[in-house]
Amino acid sequence: NNKIEAYNLPQGVISHMYRDIAAHNIGTITHVGLKTFADPRNGGGKLNDVTKEDLVKIVNIEGQERLLYKGFPINVVFLRASYCDEYGNCTVHREIGPLDVTAMAQACKNSGGRVIVQVEKIVQGGSLDPKLVAIPGIYVDSIVVGSIEDNEQCLGMPYDGSLTGEFRIPVDAIPPIPLDAKKIIARRAAMELPQDAIVNLGTGAPEKIANVAAEEGISDKMTLTVEAGSIAGVPMGGTQFGAAANSMAIIPHNVQFDFYQGGGLDVAFLGLAETAPNGDLNVSKFGTRLAGAGGFIDITQNAKKVVYCGTFTAKGLKTACEDGKLVIVQEGAKKKFVNQVEHITFSGDYANKVHQPVLYITERAVFELRPEGVTLVEIAPGIDLQTQVLDQMEFMPKIADDLKLMDERIFREELMGLANG
């Protein structure tokens, strides 16, 4: 409604900005966000007309184009911690991870701002393990002791020690999921897993890849990571998204993004929403509905390979599988492959420039990003190319000369045998 100024910047960039604000650096200089909506040539992260100030600037360093995200003072920060001692030292040992609490507190304190921390309880001074203290008392101005409801580990969820490393839970009995459109997509996506892959899974259809990997007995082929800081383990969904059960390590948010932005991920599986002919993707803004980018830009722009996973159409799609073939019972009312995306959360042009492999996997077709644009490379058995693929797109994709059928094992109830290669 243009009542307040508002920006949306890449989550990993924001996590690094806290450190630069704390150190009074001029800003955060990075390639992350180039050619996306965070690029000043595409709006600079501004979300409405009343937002005028440019927070992002294009700079040239050593002959390379980069974005400068300008630092700004933080006046107040509200943080969540676990226990606090009488000197204000706070631990986060009962949270899903340390996230950015240290950097945020430093940034606010060094900006002359006020650091307010909510905790479960206050304990005797000096009784906390100093290695567990994530917010030293010298950064803290105010402590608020919350009620039991205020201190739920995740919204609407009781404390779960498997998310903090306190204990491990058995996960061998992950139940099989029904053979619906999302499982079809996850099965095809699982075929893109290289041996010993370091992986990030997004929400939605990508979450099901972990289920498929467990069913097929190939969970050991990959190490799942979550942007919030967990490495290995089982990522959680819903209000527990960001947490993982049975992690091998939980590192700070900004440190995880150091790894991601430097290309540490072998493959990232993210959700598929609006997609344009040149491979641009929008998952962040749809009219007046703002989802925000989260870590999507940091992850997708830097993974060695990106696989987008989602249904071909939205709003009402119903599918069935019959004898190794896909049947569209009811078509979705909304097309996802459109002439132009509203918000560039992922830039196909940038991906082509850096020669990044990109796939778009749906329940009925698989597309590949090539220099000439989005190219149809596979189609599901039982699907009519014209009426059920091309007619359901706003643009005509390139079609590979060697257009293949998707593996029919994907569309049968029994296991695919991925563990056998």
Rosetta blueprint (number, residue, H / E / L):
1 N L
2 N L
3 K L
4 I L
5 E L
6 A L
7 Y E
8 N L
9 L L
10 P L
11 Q H
12 G H
13 V H
14 I H
15 S H
16 H H
17 M H
18 Y H
19 R H
20 D H
21 I H
22 A H
23 A L
24 H L
25 N L
26 I L
27 G E
28 T E
29 I E
30 T E
31 H L
32 V L
33 G L
34 L L
35 K L
36 T L
37 F L
38 A L
39 D L
40 P H
41 R H
42 N H
43 G L
44 G L
45 G L
46 K E
47 L L
48 N L
49 D L
50 V L
51 T L
52 K L
53 E L
54 D L
55 L L
56 V E
57 K E
58 I E
59 V E
60 N E
61 I E
62 E L
63 G L
64 Q E
65 E E
66 R E
67 L E
68 L E
69 Y E
70 K E
71 G L
72 F L
73 P L
74 I L
75 N L
76 V E
77 V E
78 F E
79 L E
80 R E
81 A L
82 S L
83 Y E
84 C E
85 D E
86 E L
87 Y L
88 G L
89 N L
90 C E
91 T E
92 V L
93 H L
94 R L
95 E L
96 I L
97 G L
98 P L
99 L L
100 D L
101 V H
102 T H
103 A H
104 M H
105 A H
106 Q H
107 A H
108 C H
109 K H
110 N H
111 S L
112 G L
113 G L
114 R E
115 V E
116 I E
117 V E
118 Q E
119 V E
120 E L
121 K E
122 I E
123 V E
124 Q L
125 G L
126 G L
127 S L
128 L L
129 D L
130 P H
131 K H
132 L H
133 V E
134 A E
135 I E
136 P L
137 G H
138 I H
139 Y H
140 V L
141 D L
142 S E
143 I E
144 V E
145 V E
146 G L
147 S L
148 I L
149 E L
150 D L
151 N L
152 E L
153 Q L
154 C E
155 L L
156 G L
157 M E
158 P L
159 Y L
160 D L
161 G H
162 S H
163 L H
164 T L
165 G L
166 E L
167 F L
168 R L
169 I L
170 P L
171 V L
172 D L
173 A L
174 I L
175 P L
176 P L
177 I L
178 P L
179 L L
180 D L
181 A H
182 K H
183 K H
184 I H
185 I H
186 A H
187 R H
188 R H
189 A H
190 A H
191 M L
192 E L
193 L L
194 P L
195 Q L
196 D L
197 A E
198 I E
199 V E
200 N E
201 L E
202 G L
203 T L
204 G L
205 A H
206 P H
207 E H
208 K H
209 I H
210 A H
211 N H
212 V H
213 A H
214 A H
215 E H
216 E H
217 G L
218 I L
219 S H
220 D H
221 K H
222 M E
223 T E
224 L E
225 T E
226 V L
227 E L
228 A L
229 G L
230 S E
231 I E
232 A L
233 G L
234 V E
235 P E
236 M L
237 G L
238 G H
239 T H
240 Q H
241 F L
242 G L
243 A L
244 A E
245 A E
246 N L
247 S L
248 M L
249 A E
250 I E
251 I L
252 P L
253 H H
254 N H
255 V H
256 Q H
257 F H
258 D H
259 F H
260 Y H
261 Q H
262 G L
263 G L
264 G L
265 L L
266 D L
267 V E
268 A E
269 F E
270 L E
271 G E
272 L L
273 A L
274 E E
275 T E
276 A L
277 P L
278 N L
279 G L
280 D L
281 L E
282 N E
283 V L
284 S L
285 K E
286 F E
287 G L
288 T L
289 R E
290 L E
291 A L
292 G L
293 A L
294 G L
295 G L
296 F H
297 I H
298 D H
299 I H
300 T H
301 Q L
302 N L
303 A L
304 K L
305 K L
306 V E
307 V E
308 Y E
309 C E
310 G L
311 T L
312 F L
313 T E
314 A E
315 K L
316 G L
317 L L
318 K E
319 T E
320 A E
321 C E
322 E E
323 D L
324 G L
325 K E
326 L E
327 V E
328 I E
329 V E
330 Q E
331 E L
332 G L
333 A L
334 K E
335 K E
336 K L
337 F E
338 V L
339 N L
340 Q L
341 V L
342 E L
343 H L
344 I L
345 T L
346 F E
347 S L
348 G H
349 D H
350 Y H
351 A H
352 N H
353 K H
354 V L
355 H L
356 Q L
357 P L
358 V E
359 L E
360 Y E
361 I E
362 T L
363 E L
364 R L
365 A E
366 V E
367 F E
368 E E
369 L E
370 R E
371 P L
372 E L
373 G E
374 V E
375 T E
376 L E
377 V E
378 E E
379 I E
380 A L
381 P L
382 G L
383 I L
384 D L
385 L H
386 Q H
387 T H
388 Q H
389 V L
390 L H
391 D H
392 Q H
393 M L
394 E L
395 F L
396 M L
397 P L
398 K E
399 I E
400 A E
401 D E
402 D E
403 L E
404 K E
405 L E
406 M L
407 D L
408 E H
409 R H
410 I H
411 F H
412 R L
413 E L
414 E L
415 L L
416 M L
417 G L
418 L H
419 A H
420 N H
421 G L
